[in-house]
Amino acid sequence: MPRRYADYPEAFAYWNWWSSIGAYITAAGSLVFLLGMIYAYFVAHQKTSGNPWGAGATTLEWTLPSPPPFHTFETLPRIT
């Protein structure tokens, strides 16, 4: 499709229409992203617990406090 035309030839009207639809979809997706960021920053200021997954999460990374202290383990833990 040629660029910088004030009026496209009729042969390019179909592709210009699809290009416009794509621009609207991109704008809608950007708006949803920005609204989510604004909501997260201004409205949803909630602190989570040290283990947000509950008592069932017993893997090594969830047994430590958050943030983990420096040099948490004297020796490397054995993972079985």
Phi and psi restraints in degrees (value plus and minus 20) as a CYANA .aco file:
   2 PRO   PHI     -83.9   -43.9
   2 PRO   PSI     133.2   173.2
   3 ARG   PHI    -126.4   -86.4
   3 ARG   PSI     139.2   179.2
   4 ARG   PHI      39.1    79.1
   4 ARG   PSI      27.2    67.2
   5 TYR   PHI    -129.7   -89.7
   5 TYR   PSI     117.6   157.6
   6 ALA   PHI     -91.8   -51.8
   6 ALA   PSI     -51.5   -11.5
   7 ASP   PHI    -159.2  -119.2
   7 ASP   PSI      98.4   138.4
   8 TYR   PHI     -94.5   -54.5
   8 TYR   PSI     127.1   167.1
   9 PRO   PHI     -84.3   -44.3
   9 PRO   PSI     134.5   174.5
  10 GLU   PHI     -79.3   -39.3
  10 GLU   PSI     -46.4    -6.4
  11 ALA   PHI     -85.9   -45.9
  11 ALA   PSI     -44.3    -4.3
  12 PHE   PHI    -119.1   -79.1
  12 PHE   PSI     -17.3    22.7
  13 ALA   PHI     -83.2   -43.2
  13 ALA   PSI     -60.4   -20.4
  14 TYR   PHI     -82.0   -42.0
  14 TYR   PSI     -67.4   -27.4
  15 TRP   PHI     -91.2   -51.2
  15 TRP   PSI     -51.6   -11.6
  16 ASN   PHI     -84.8   -44.8
  16 ASN   PSI     -57.5   -17.5
  17 TRP   PHI     -83.3   -43.3
  17 TRP   PSI     -65.7   -25.7
  18 TRP   PHI     -84.4   -44.4
  18 TRP   PSI     -56.3   -16.3
  19 SER   PHI     -83.7   -43.7
  19 SER   PSI     -59.1   -19.1
  20 SER   PHI     -87.4   -47.4
  20 SER   PSI     -60.8   -20.8
  21 ILE   PHI     -81.3   -41.3
  21 ILE   PSI     -63.3   -23.3
  22 GLY   PHI     -81.6   -41.6
  22 GLY   PSI     -57.9   -17.9
  23 ALA   PHI     -86.2   -46.2
  23 ALA   PSI     -58.9   -18.9
  24 TYR   PHI     -86.7   -46.7
  24 TYR   PSI     -59.3   -19.3
  25 ILE   PHI     -84.9   -44.9
  25 ILE   PSI     -62.2   -22.2
  26 THR   PHI     -82.9   -42.9
  26 THR   PSI     -62.5   -22.5
  27 ALA   PHI     -84.7   -44.7
  27 ALA   PSI     -60.4   -20.4
  28 ALA   PHI     -85.7   -45.7
  28 ALA   PSI     -61.3   -21.3
  29 GLY   PHI     -84.9   -44.9
  29 GLY   PSI     -59.3   -19.3
  30 SER   PHI     -85.3   -45.3
  30 SER   PSI     -58.6   -18.6
  31 LEU   PHI     -85.2   -45.2
  31 LEU   PSI     -62.3   -22.3
  32 VAL   PHI     -81.8   -41.8
  32 VAL   PSI     -63.2   -23.2
  33 PHE   PHI     -81.2   -41.2
  33 PHE   PSI     -68.0   -28.0
  34 LEU   PHI     -83.9   -43.9
  34 LEU   PSI     -60.2   -20.2
  35 LEU   PHI     -84.6   -44.6
  35 LEU   PSI     -58.8   -18.8
  36 GLY   PHI     -84.3   -44.3
  36 GLY   PSI     -59.6   -19.6
  37 MET   PHI     -86.5   -46.5
  37 MET   PSI     -62.2   -22.2
  38 ILE   PHI     -84.4   -44.4
  38 ILE   PSI     -62.4   -22.4
  39 TYR   PHI     -82.0   -42.0
  39 TYR   PSI     -65.2   -25.2
  40 ALA   PHI     -85.4   -45.4
  40 ALA   PSI     -55.3   -15.3
  41 TYR   PHI     -98.8   -58.8
  41 TYR   PSI     -63.0   -23.0
  42 PHE   PHI    -117.9   -77.9
  42 PHE   PSI     -49.9    -9.9
  43 VAL   PHI    -125.0   -85.0
  43 VAL   PSI     -65.8   -25.8
  44 ALA   PHI    -114.8   -74.8
  44 ALA   PSI      27.5    67.5
  45 HIS   PHI     -98.3   -58.3
  45 HIS   PSI      64.5   104.5
  46 GLN   PHI    -145.6  -105.6
  46 GLN   PSI     112.5   152.5
  47 LYS   PHI    -103.5   -63.5
  47 LYS   PSI     122.5   162.5
  48 THR   PHI    -116.7   -76.7
  48 THR   PSI     145.4   185.4
  49 SER   PHI     -98.4   -58.4
  49 SER   PSI     154.9   194.9
  50 GLY   PHI     -85.1   -45.1
  50 GLY   PSI     -49.3    -9.3
  51 ASN   PHI    -150.0  -110.0
  51 ASN   PSI      70.1   110.1
  52 PRO   PHI     -90.4   -50.4
  52 PRO   PSI     -31.9     8.1
  53 TRP   PHI    -108.4   -68.4
  53 TRP   PSI     -27.0    13.0
  54 GLY   PHI      74.6   114.6
  54 GLY   PSI    -190.6  -150.6
  55 ALA   PHI     -90.4   -50.4
  55 ALA   PSI     -38.7     1.3
  56 GLY   PHI     -95.6   -55.6
  56 GLY   PSI     -35.1     4.9
  57 ALA   PHI    -109.0   -69.0
  57 ALA   PSI      78.5   118.5
  58 THR   PHI    -136.3   -96.3
  58 THR   PSI      -3.4    36.6
  59 THR   PHI     -93.0   -53.0
  59 THR   PSI     149.0   189.0
  60 LEU   PHI     -78.6   -38.6
  60 LEU   PSI     -60.2   -20.2
  61 GLU   PHI     -89.5   -49.5
  61 GLU   PSI     -41.5    -1.5
  62 TRP   PHI    -114.9   -74.9
  62 TRP   PSI     -21.9    18.1
  63 THR   PHI    -108.3   -68.3
  63 THR   PSI     -28.1    11.9
  64 LEU   PHI    -119.5   -79.5
  64 LEU   PSI     134.9   174.9
  65 PRO   PHI     -91.5   -51.5
  65 PRO   PSI     144.2   184.2
  66 SER   PHI    -137.1   -97.1
  66 SER   PSI     105.9   145.9
  67 PRO   PHI     -94.0   -54.0
  67 PRO   PSI     130.0   170.0
  68 PRO   PHI     -89.4   -49.4
  68 PRO   PSI     123.2   163.2
  69 PRO   PHI     -88.6   -48.6
  69 PRO   PSI     138.3   178.3
  70 PHE   PHI     -88.3   -48.3
  70 PHE   PSI     118.7   158.7
  71 HIS   PHI      34.3    74.3
  71 HIS   PSI      41.9    81.9
  72 THR   PHI     -84.5   -44.5
  72 THR   PSI     -62.2   -22.2
  73 PHE   PHI    -133.5   -93.5
  73 PHE   PSI     117.7   157.7
  74 GLU   PHI     -89.8   -49.8
  74 GLU   PSI     -61.6   -21.6
  75 THR   PHI    -145.7  -105.7
  75 THR   PSI     140.6   180.6
  76 LEU   PHI     -86.9   -46.9
  76 LEU   PSI     113.7   153.7
  77 PRO   PHI     -90.5   -50.5
  77 PRO   PSI     128.7   168.7
  78 ARG   PHI    -105.7   -65.7
  78 ARG   PSI     103.3   143.3
  79 ILE   PHI    -125.6   -85.6
  79 ILE   PSI     101.6   141.6
